[in-house]
Amino acid sequence: MVEIPASNLKKDITKILFEQGYILSYKFDDSTVQGTIKIALKYNKETKEPVIKKIQRISKPGLRKYAGAKELPRVLNGLGIAIVSTSHGVMTGKQATRDNIGGEVLCYVY
């Protein structure tokens, strides 16, 4: 169980990771002023290794990385996901490509 301070961007990323099967469950706790997110990580049953091998931050405050709909990256040849912040909200790179929307590439998860 991991507990992190909440923000709208972190909530959106948590929802995407849950939908894609990278985390087991999550809970938004709004009892404090800022709120927290409690995340239960997912592990492989046989090897006891975490499902998330690496989260690589791409766009940083000092250097933002943007990509058009045609230039959105494929992570590990389709085995990982890219999380993209678009004008239609935060979504995976595959969803953004399907909807023909570009945006800021936040991170890669694999």
N, CA, C and O atoms as a MOPAC input file, in Angstrom:
PM7 MOZYME 1SCF
protein

 N      0.85100 1    -1.17100 1     0.00000 1
 C      0.00000 1     0.00000 1     0.00000 1
 C      0.89500 1     1.23100 1     0.00000 1
 O      1.79100 1     1.37000 1     0.83300 1
 N      0.63400 1     2.12100 1    -0.95200 1
 C      1.38500 1     3.36100 1    -1.08500 1
 C      0.40900 1     4.51100 1    -0.89400 1
 O     -0.70600 1     4.47500 1    -1.41300 1
 N      0.82400 1     5.52700 1    -0.15500 1
 C     -0.02200 1     6.69100 1     0.08100 1
 C      0.70800 1     7.92800 1    -0.42000 1
 O      1.83300 1     8.20400 1    -0.00300 1
 N      0.05800 1     8.68300 1    -1.32600 1
 C      0.67300 1     9.86700 1    -1.91400 1
 C     -0.28500 1    11.05500 1    -1.79300 1
 O     -1.49800 1    10.85700 1    -1.72100 1
 N      0.24200 1    12.29400 1    -1.76900 1
 C     -0.63800 1    13.46800 1    -1.77300 1
 C     -1.40800 1    13.53600 1    -3.09400 1
 O     -0.87700 1    13.19600 1    -4.15100 1
 N     -2.65000 1    13.97300 1    -3.01900 1
 C     -3.51700 1    13.96600 1    -4.19500 1
 C     -3.42600 1    15.26100 1    -4.98900 1
 O     -3.19800 1    16.33700 1    -4.43500 1
 N     -3.60500 1    15.13500 1    -6.28000 1
 C     -3.83200 1    16.25500 1    -7.19300 1
 C     -4.68300 1    15.69200 1    -8.33200 1
 O     -4.79700 1    14.47500 1    -8.48500 1
 N     -5.26500 1    16.56400 1    -9.11200 1
 C     -6.12900 1    16.09300 1   -10.19000 1
 C     -5.33800 1    15.27400 1   -11.21900 1
 O     -5.84400 1    14.27800 1   -11.73500 1
 N     -4.11400 1    15.68300 1   -11.51500 1
 C     -3.29000 1    14.95100 1   -12.47000 1
 C     -2.93300 1    13.56700 1   -11.92700 1
 O     -2.98800 1    12.58000 1   -12.66200 1
 N     -2.57000 1    13.48900 1   -10.65300 1
 C     -2.23800 1    12.19200 1   -10.04800 1
 C     -3.45600 1    11.27600 1   -10.01300 1
 O     -3.32500 1    10.06700 1   -10.20000 1
 N     -4.64200 1    11.84200 1    -9.77400 1
 C     -5.86500 1    11.03700 1    -9.78500 1
 C     -6.12300 1    10.45500 1   -11.17000 1
 O     -6.49100 1     9.28700 1   -11.29700 1
 N     -5.93100 1    11.26800 1   -12.20700 1
 C     -6.13600 1    10.78800 1   -13.57700 1
 C     -5.13200 1     9.69900 1   -13.94000 1
 O     -5.49600 1     8.70500 1   -14.56700 1
 N     -3.87500 1     9.87800 1   -13.55300 1
 C     -2.84700 1     8.87500 1   -13.84100 1
 C     -3.15200 1     7.58100 1   -13.08700 1
 O     -2.96500 1     6.49200 1   -13.63100 1
 N     -3.61900 1     7.68700 1   -11.84300 1
 C     -3.97900 1     6.50600 1   -11.05800 1
 C     -5.11400 1     5.73600 1   -11.72300 1
 O     -5.06800 1     4.50800 1   -11.79100 1
 N     -6.12700 1     6.43500 1   -12.21100 1
 C     -7.24600 1     5.78500 1   -12.89900 1
 C     -6.77200 1     5.04200 1   -14.15100 1
 O     -7.22500 1     3.93100 1   -14.42800 1
 N     -5.86500 1     5.65600 1   -14.90000 1
 C     -5.34100 1     5.01300 1   -16.11000 1
 C     -4.55400 1     3.75900 1   -15.74300 1
 O     -4.71300 1     2.71900 1   -16.38100 1
 N     -3.70400 1     3.84900 1   -14.71700 1
 C     -2.92000 1     2.68300 1   -14.31300 1
 C     -3.82400 1     1.53900 1   -13.84500 1
 O     -3.51000 1     0.37200 1   -14.08100 1
 N     -4.93800 1     1.85800 1   -13.18900 1
 C     -5.88400 1     0.82600 1   -12.75800 1
 C     -6.59000 1     0.19400 1   -13.95500 1
 O     -6.73700 1    -1.02700 1   -14.01800 1
 N     -7.02700 1     1.02600 1   -14.90800 1
 C     -7.72300 1     0.51800 1   -16.09100 1
 C     -6.81400 1    -0.36500 1   -16.94600 1
 O     -7.28000 1    -1.32400 1   -17.56000 1
 N     -5.52100 1    -0.04400 1   -16.98700 1
 C     -4.58900 1    -0.80700 1   -17.80300 1
 C     -4.03900 1    -2.02800 1   -17.07000 1
 O     -3.30000 1    -2.81200 1   -17.66400 1
 N     -4.38200 1    -2.20800 1   -15.79100 1
 C     -3.98700 1    -3.39600 1   -15.04900 1
 C     -2.62800 1    -3.31400 1   -14.37500 1
 O     -2.04600 1    -4.35000 1   -14.05400 1
 N     -2.11200 1    -2.12800 1   -14.15500 1
 C     -0.80900 1    -1.97200 1   -13.51100 1
 C     -0.90000 1    -1.89600 1   -11.99200 1
 O      0.08500 1    -2.17400 1   -11.30800 1
 N     -2.06800 1    -1.52300 1   -11.44200 1
 C     -2.24400 1    -1.49300 1    -9.99500 1
 C     -3.48200 1    -2.30800 1    -9.62000 1
 O     -4.38500 1    -2.49700 1   -10.43500 1
 N     -3.51000 1    -2.78300 1    -8.38400 1
 C     -4.58200 1    -3.65900 1    -7.91800 1
 C     -5.84300 1    -2.87000 1    -7.56700 1
 O     -6.93500 1    -3.21600 1    -8.01600 1
 N     -5.69700 1    -1.81100 1    -6.76600 1
 C     -6.83400 1    -0.96800 1    -6.39400 1
 C     -6.32800 1     0.39000 1    -5.92300 1
 O     -5.13600 1     0.57200 1    -5.67700 1
 N     -7.24700 1     1.33100 1    -5.80100 1
 C     -6.89600 1     2.66200 1    -5.30700 1
 C     -8.09400 1     3.24500 1    -4.56600 1
 O     -9.23300 1     2.81500 1    -4.75000 1
 N     -7.80500 1     4.23900 1    -3.72000 1
 C     -8.86400 1     4.91100 1    -2.97100 1
 C     -8.46900 1     6.36600 1    -2.78900 1
 O     -7.35700 1     6.66900 1    -2.35700 1
 N     -9.39400 1     7.26900 1    -3.12500 1
 C     -9.16900 1     8.68600 1    -2.91500 1
 C     -9.70500 1     9.05700 1    -1.53800 1
 O    -10.87700 1     8.82800 1    -1.24000 1
 N     -8.83500 1     9.63500 1    -0.69200 1
 C     -9.21600 1    10.01300 1     0.66800 1
 C     -9.18000 1    11.53300 1     0.76500 1
 O     -8.10300 1    12.12700 1     0.71600 1
 N    -10.33300 1    12.16700 1     0.90000 1
 C    -10.42300 1    13.62800 1     0.93900 1
 C    -10.63500 1    14.15700 1     2.35200 1
 O    -11.23900 1    15.21500 1     2.52800 1
 N    -10.14800 1    13.43700 1     3.36100 1
 C    -10.36300 1    13.86500 1     4.74700 1
 C     -9.47200 1    15.05400 1     5.12300 1
 O     -9.83600 1    15.83000 1     6.00700 1
 N     -8.31900 1    15.21500 1     4.47800 1
 C     -7.44300 1    16.35600 1     4.75700 1
 C     -7.70300 1    17.44800 1     3.72600 1
 O     -8.51900 1    17.27700 1     2.82000 1
 N     -7.00900 1    18.55900 1     3.86800 1
 C     -7.20600 1    19.69000 1     2.95800 1
 C     -6.82100 1    19.30200 1     1.53600 1
 O     -7.59400 1    19.52100 1     0.60300 1
 N     -5.64000 1    18.73000 1     1.36400 1
 C     -5.19700 1    18.35600 1     0.02700 1
 C     -5.73900 1    16.99200 1    -0.37600 1
 O     -6.04200 1    16.77700 1    -1.55000 1
 N     -5.86600 1    16.08300 1     0.55200 1
 C     -6.32600 1    14.74300 1     0.24100 1
 C     -5.14800 1    13.82800 1    -0.07500 1
 O     -4.03300 1    14.28600 1    -0.32100 1
 N     -5.41900 1    12.53400 1    -0.06300 1
 C     -4.38200 1    11.55200 1    -0.38000 1
 C     -4.96900 1    10.49100 1    -1.29900 1
 O     -6.18600 1    10.34600 1    -1.42200 1
 N     -4.07200 1     9.75800 1    -1.93700 1
 C     -4.44200 1     8.62500 1    -2.77300 1
 C     -3.75600 1     7.40400 1    -2.18000 1
 O     -2.53700 1     7.39500 1    -2.00700 1
 N     -4.53100 1     6.38000 1    -1.87200 1
 C     -3.97200 1     5.12500 1    -1.37500 1
 C     -4.01000 1     4.11900 1    -2.52400 1
 O     -5.07200 1     3.83700 1    -3.07900 1
 N     -2.84200 1     3.58400 1    -2.87200 1
 C     -2.71700 1     2.68800 1    -4.01800 1
 C     -2.18400 1     1.34200 1    -3.54700 1
 O     -1.17300 1     1.27300 1    -2.84800 1
 N     -2.87500 1     0.27200 1    -3.93800 1
 C     -2.39400 1    -1.08500 1    -3.68300 1
 C     -1.69200 1    -1.56400 1    -4.94700 1
 O     -2.31900 1    -1.71400 1    -5.99600 1
 N     -0.39600 1    -1.80000 1    -4.84300 1
 C      0.38400 1    -2.21800 1    -5.99800 1
 C      0.08100 1    -3.66700 1    -6.36500 1
 O     -0.33900 1    -4.46100 1    -5.52300 1
 N      0.29800 1    -3.99400 1    -7.62100 1
 C      0.01100 1    -5.33400 1    -8.12100 1
 C      1.32500 1    -6.07900 1    -8.32700 1
 O      2.30300 1    -5.51000 1    -8.81100 1
 N      1.33600 1    -7.36400 1    -7.95300 1
 C      2.53100 1    -8.19400 1    -8.08300 1
 C      2.20900 1    -9.46000 1    -8.86900 1
 O      1.07800 1    -9.94300 1    -8.84900 1
 N      3.20800 1    -9.98700 1    -9.55700 1
 C      3.07400 1   -11.24500 1   -10.27200 1
 C      2.97200 1   -12.38000 1    -9.25300 1
 O      3.76400 1   -12.43400 1    -8.31200 1
 N      2.01200 1   -13.28200 1    -9.42800 1
 C      1.77700 1   -14.32800 1    -8.42700 1
 C      2.90600 1   -15.34300 1    -8.36000 1
 O      3.24700 1   -15.80500 1    -7.27100 1
 N      3.49400 1   -15.70200 1    -9.49100 1
 C      4.54900 1   -16.71700 1    -9.49400 1
 C      5.90400 1   -16.16200 1    -9.04600 1
 O      6.57200 1   -16.75200 1    -8.19600 1
 N      6.29900 1   -15.03900 1    -9.61500 1
 C      7.64400 1   -14.51900 1    -9.36100 1
 C      7.69800 1   -13.48900 1    -8.23200 1
 O      8.78600 1   -13.12700 1    -7.78600 1
 N      6.54500 1   -13.01400 1    -7.76600 1
 C      6.45800 1   -12.00200 1    -6.69600 1
 C      7.13000 1   -10.68300 1    -7.07900 1
 O      7.51200 1    -9.90100 1    -6.20900 1
 N      7.27100 1   -10.44000 1    -8.37700 1
 C      7.84200 1    -9.18300 1    -8.85300 1
 C      6.71900 1    -8.18300 1    -9.11700 1
 O      5.60800 1    -8.58600 1    -9.46200 1
 N      6.98500 1    -6.89700 1    -8.96200 1
 C      5.94700 1    -5.91000 1    -9.24200 1
 C      5.59500 1    -5.87300 1   -10.73200 1
 O      6.44800 1    -6.11000 1   -11.58700 1
 N      4.33100 1    -5.57300 1   -11.02800 1
 C      3.88500 1    -5.49000 1   -12.41900 1
 C      4.50800 1    -4.27900 1   -13.09600 1
 O      4.87900 1    -4.34500 1   -14.26800 1
 N      4.62700 1    -3.17100 1   -12.36500 1
 C      5.26400 1    -1.97100 1   -12.91900 1
 C      6.77100 1    -2.14200 1   -12.77700 1
 O      7.30600 1    -2.11200 1   -11.66800 1
 N      7.44200 1    -2.31800 1   -13.89100 1
 C      8.90500 1    -2.44200 1   -13.87400 1
 C      9.56300 1    -1.06800 1   -13.74800 1
 O     10.52900 1    -0.88400 1   -13.00700 1
 N      9.00300 1    -0.09900 1   -14.50300 1
 C      9.62000 1     1.22400 1   -14.50700 1
 C      8.58800 1     2.27100 1   -14.92300 1
 O      7.76700 1     2.03200 1   -15.80900 1
 N      8.64100 1     3.42400 1   -14.27700 1
 C      7.88900 1     4.59900 1   -14.70800 1
 C      8.93200 1     5.65700 1   -15.04000 1
 O      9.68800 1     6.09500 1   -14.17400 1
 N      8.96100 1     6.05500 1   -16.29300 1
 C      9.96900 1     7.00500 1   -16.75100 1
 C      9.29500 1     8.33100 1   -17.07400 1
 O      8.44700 1     8.40600 1   -17.96300 1
 N      9.67600 1     9.37800 1   -16.34600 1
 C      9.11200 1    10.69600 1   -16.58200 1
 C      9.73500 1    11.28300 1   -17.84300 1
 O     10.95700 1    11.27900 1   -17.99700 1
 N      8.89500 1    11.78600 1   -18.74400 1
 C      9.37900 1    12.32000 1   -20.01400 1
 C      9.35000 1    13.84800 1   -20.00300 1
 O     10.38200 1    14.49200 1   -20.19000 1
 N      8.17900 1    14.42400 1   -19.78500 1
 C      8.04600 1    15.87000 1   -19.77100 1
 C      8.36600 1    16.38900 1   -18.37900 1
 O      7.76000 1    15.96800 1   -17.39300 1
 N      9.31200 1    17.29700 1   -18.30700 1
 C      9.73800 1    17.84900 1   -17.02300 1
 C      9.39600 1    19.33400 1   -16.97700 1
 O      9.17500 1    19.94500 1   -18.02300 1
 N      9.35000 1    19.92500 1   -15.78600 1
 C      9.03500 1    21.35800 1   -15.71900 1
 C     10.01700 1    22.23000 1   -16.50600 1
 O      9.62700 1    23.26700 1   -17.04300 1
 N     11.27100 1    21.82500 1   -16.57600 1
 C     12.25500 1    22.61200 1   -17.30600 1
 C     12.24300 1    22.37600 1   -18.80100 1
 O     12.71300 1    23.21800 1   -19.56600 1
 N     11.70900 1    21.23600 1   -19.23100 1
 C     11.69300 1    20.90300 1   -20.66000 1
 C     10.46000 1    20.05500 1   -20.94800 1
 O     10.44600 1    18.85000 1   -20.69800 1
 N      9.44600 1    20.69300 1   -21.46900 1
 C      8.20600 1    19.99300 1   -21.80200 1
 C      8.36500 1    19.27800 1   -23.13600 1
 O      8.98700 1    19.80100 1   -24.06100 1
 N      7.79800 1    18.07600 1   -23.22700 1
 C      7.85300 1    17.28900 1   -24.46100 1
 C      6.43700 1    17.13800 1   -25.01300 1
 O      5.55900 1    16.58300 1   -24.35200 1
 N      6.22500 1    17.63200 1   -26.21800 1
 C      4.92800 1    17.54400 1   -26.86900 1
 C      5.05300 1    16.66500 1   -28.10500 1
 O      6.11400 1    16.58600 1   -28.72500 1
 N      3.95400 1    16.00700 1   -28.45100 1
 C      3.94000 1    15.16500 1   -29.64600 1
 C      2.58800 1    15.31400 1   -30.31600 1
 O      1.55100 1    15.39000 1   -29.65600 1
 N      2.61900 1    15.35500 1   -31.63300 1
 C      1.37600 1    15.38600 1   -32.39600 1
 C      0.75300 1    14.00000 1   -32.43600 1
 O      1.33900 1    13.03200 1   -31.95300 1
 N     -0.41900 1    13.91500 1   -33.00700 1
 C     -1.14300 1    12.63800 1   -33.05100 1
 C     -0.36700 1    11.58200 1   -33.82500 1
 O     -0.43500 1    10.39900 1   -33.49200 1
 N      0.36100 1    11.99000 1   -34.84300 1
 C      1.12000 1    11.03500 1   -35.66800 1
 C      2.46600 1    10.66100 1   -35.04900 1
 O      3.03400 1     9.62700 1   -35.40100 1
 N      2.98700 1    11.48300 1   -34.13200 1
 C      4.31700 1    11.24400 1   -33.55200 1
 C      4.26900 1    10.65600 1   -32.14500 1
 O      5.31000 1    10.56800 1   -31.49300 1
 N      3.10100 1    10.25300 1   -31.65500 1
 C      3.02700 1     9.69700 1   -30.30100 1
 C      3.82900 1     8.40100 1   -30.22300 1
 O      3.73400 1     7.56000 1   -31.11700 1
 N      4.61600 1     8.23400 1   -29.16400 1
 C      5.53600 1     7.10000 1   -29.08900 1
 C      4.85200 1     5.78300 1   -28.73900 1
 O      3.80500 1     5.76100 1   -28.09200 1
 N      5.47100 1     4.67400 1   -29.18400 1
 C      5.08700 1     3.32800 1   -28.76200 1
 C      6.12900 1     2.88200 1   -27.74700 1
 O      7.32900 1     2.95900 1   -28.01100 1
 N      5.67900 1     2.41900 1   -26.59600 1
 C      6.58700 1     2.04000 1   -25.52200 1
 C      6.81100 1     0.53400 1   -25.57200 1
 O      5.85300 1    -0.23900 1   -25.55400 1
 N      8.06500 1     0.11700 1   -25.63400 1
 C      8.45500 1    -1.29300 1   -25.71400 1
 C      7.67300 1    -2.03200 1   -26.79800 1
 O      7.21900 1    -3.15800 1   -26.59500 1
 N      7.52600 1    -1.39200 1   -27.93500 1
 C      6.84900 1    -1.98300 1   -29.08900 1
 C      5.41800 1    -2.40900 1   -28.76500 1
 O      4.94000 1    -3.42600 1   -29.26800 1
 N      4.73700 1    -1.62900 1   -27.92700 1
 C      3.34200 1    -1.89200 1   -27.59300 1
 C      3.12700 1    -2.60900 1   -26.27500 1
 O      1.98000 1    -2.78900 1   -25.86600 1
 N      4.19200 1    -3.02900 1   -25.58900 1
 C      4.03400 1    -3.73200 1   -24.31200 1
 C      3.84100 1    -2.78100 1   -23.13400 1
 O      3.31700 1    -3.18800 1   -22.09800 1
 N      4.25100 1    -1.53500 1   -23.27300 1
 C      4.06400 1    -0.53300 1   -22.22800 1
 C      3.08100 1     0.51800 1   -22.69700 1
 O      2.53100 1     0.41900 1   -23.79400 1
 N      2.85800 1     1.52800 1   -21.86400 1
 C      1.95500 1     2.61100 1   -22.24400 1
 C      2.64200 1     3.95700 1   -22.06300 1
 O      3.51500 1     4.11800 1   -21.21100 1
 N      2.23100 1     4.91000 1   -22.87600 1
 C      2.63100 1     6.30800 1   -22.71300 1
 C      1.41200 1     7.04400 1   -22.18200 1
 O      0.30900 1     6.85900 1   -22.69600 1
 N      1.59100 1     7.86800 1   -21.17400 1
 C      0.49400 1     8.66300 1   -20.62800 1
 C      0.64700 1    10.07800 1   -21.15800 1
 O      1.69500 1    10.70600 1   -21.01000 1
 N     -0.43100 1    10.57400 1   -21.78600 1
 C     -0.39900 1    11.84300 1   -22.49500 1
 C     -1.47700 1    12.76900 1   -21.93700 1
 O     -2.61600 1    12.35400 1   -21.72100 1
 N     -1.10600 1    14.02200 1   -21.70700 1
 C     -2.06700 1    15.03300 1   -21.29200 1
 C     -2.51400 1    15.79200 1   -22.54300 1
 O     -1.71200 1    16.46700 1   -23.18900 1
 N     -3.79300 1    15.67300 1   -22.87500 1
 C     -4.32400 1    16.29300 1   -24.08900 1
 C     -5.35900 1    17.34800 1   -23.72100 1
 O     -5.64900 1    17.56900 1   -22.54500 1
 N     -5.90200 1    17.98300 1   -24.72700 1
 C     -6.96700 1    18.95900 1   -24.49400 1
 C     -8.26800 1    18.27500 1   -24.08800 1
 O     -9.19000 1    18.93300 1   -23.60700 1
 N     -8.34800 1    16.96100 1   -24.27800 1
 C     -9.52400 1    16.18000 1   -23.88300 1
 C     -9.28300 1    15.41100 1   -22.59500 1
 O    -10.05700 1    14.51000 1   -22.27300 1
 N     -8.24100 1    15.73500 1   -21.85400 1
 C     -7.92700 1    15.08000 1   -20.59500 1
 C     -6.71600 1    14.17800 1   -20.70300 1
 O     -6.09800 1    14.07400 1   -21.76300 1
 N     -6.37900 1    13.52800 1   -19.60100 1
 C     -5.23300 1    12.63000 1   -19.55300 1
 C     -5.66500 1    11.26700 1   -20.07200 1
 O     -6.70000 1    10.73900 1   -19.66300 1
 N     -4.86600 1    10.69400 1   -20.98000 1
 C     -5.19500 1     9.40200 1   -21.57600 1
 C     -3.93000 1     8.69100 1   -22.01500 1
 O     -2.84100 1     9.26600 1   -21.98300 1
 N     -4.07400 1     7.44900 1   -22.42300 1
 C     -2.92200 1     6.69600 1   -22.91300 1
 C     -2.58400 1     7.16100 1   -24.32900 1
 O     -3.38800 1     7.81300 1   -24.99500 1
 N     -1.38100 1     6.81300 1   -24.77100 1
 C     -0.96600 1     7.16400 1   -26.12700 1
 C     -1.81100 1     6.48200 1   -27.18500 1
 O     -2.06600 1     7.06200 1   -28.24100 1
 N     -2.25200 1     5.25400 1   -26.91800 1
 C     -3.09400 1     4.52800 1   -27.87400 1
 C     -4.44800 1     5.20200 1   -28.04800 1
 O     -4.95700 1     5.30700 1   -29.16400 1
 N     -5.03500 1     5.66100 1   -26.93300 1
 C     -6.31400 1     6.36600 1   -27.01500 1
 C     -6.16300 1     7.68400 1   -27.76500 1
 O     -7.02100 1     8.04600 1   -28.57000 1
 N     -5.07100 1     8.40200 1   -27.50100 1
 C     -4.83800 1     9.67900 1   -28.17300 1
 C     -4.63000 1     9.47100 1   -29.67200 1
 O     -5.10700 1    10.26800 1   -30.47900 1
 N     -3.92300 1     8.40700 1   -30.04900 1
 C     -3.72400 1     8.11200 1   -31.46500 1
 C     -5.05400 1     7.76600 1   -32.12400 1
 O     -5.34500 1     8.22300 1   -33.22900 1
 N     -5.86000 1     6.95400 1   -31.43800 1
 C     -7.16000 1     6.56100 1   -31.98100 1
 C     -8.06300 1     7.77900 1   -32.17300 1
 O     -8.78900 1     7.86300 1   -33.16500 1
 N     -8.02200 1     8.73600 1   -31.21600 1
 C     -8.85300 1     9.93500 1   -31.30100 1
 C     -8.20100 1    11.05200 1   -32.12800 1
 O     -8.77900 1    12.12600 1   -32.29400 1
 N     -7.00100 1    10.79000 1   -32.64100 1
 C     -6.25200 1    11.74100 1   -33.46400 1
 C     -5.99200 1    13.05100 1   -32.71100 1
 O     -6.26100 1    14.13900 1   -33.21800 1
 N     -5.45700 1    12.91800 1   -31.47700 1
 C     -5.17600 1    14.06000 1   -30.61000 1
 C     -3.71500 1    13.98400 1   -30.16100 1
 O     -3.24100 1    12.91900 1   -29.76500 1
 N     -3.01600 1    15.09300 1   -30.22100 1
 C     -1.66100 1    15.17200 1   -29.69300 1
 C     -1.67900 1    15.82600 1   -28.32400 1
 O     -2.72500 1    16.26500 1   -27.84800 1
 N     -0.51500 1    15.88600 1   -27.69800 1
 C     -0.45100 1    16.53400 1   -26.38900 1
 C      0.90800 1    16.39400 1   -25.75000 1
 O      1.89100 1    16.06000 1   -26.41000 1
 N      0.95300 1    16.65200 1   -24.45400 1
 C      2.19700 1    16.58100 1   -23.69100 1
 C      2.41400 1    15.15300 1   -23.20000 1
 O      1.55300 1    14.59400 1   -22.52100 1
 N      3.55600 1    14.55900 1   -23.53800 1
 C      3.87400 1    13.20100 1   -23.11700 1
 C      4.39900 1    13.27200 1   -21.69000 1
 O      5.49300 1    13.78400 1   -21.45300 1
 N      3.61400 1    12.75200 1   -20.72500 1
 C      3.97800 1    12.85000 1   -19.31600 1
 C      4.97000 1    11.78700 1   -18.91200 1
 O      6.00700 1    12.10400 1   -18.32800 1
 N      4.67400 1    10.50400 1   -19.21400 1
 C      5.55300 1     9.42400 1   -18.77300 1
 C      5.32000 1     8.15500 1   -19.57000 1
 O      4.32600 1     8.01300 1   -20.28400 1
 N      6.27100 1     7.23000 1   -19.42800 1
 C      6.14300 1     5.88700 1   -19.97400 1
 C      6.02300 1     4.92100 1   -18.80600 1
 O      6.69700 1     5.09100 1   -17.79000 1
 N      5.17500 1     3.91400 1   -18.93800 1
 C      5.02000 1     2.89700 1   -17.91100 1
 C      5.21300 1     1.54500 1   -18.56600 1
 O      4.58000 1     1.24400 1   -19.57700 1
 N      6.09500 1     0.71900 1   -17.98600 1
 C      6.30100 1    -0.64700 1   -18.48300 1
 C      6.84200 1    -1.51000 1   -17.39600 1
 O      7.08400 1    -2.69800 1   -17.61300 1

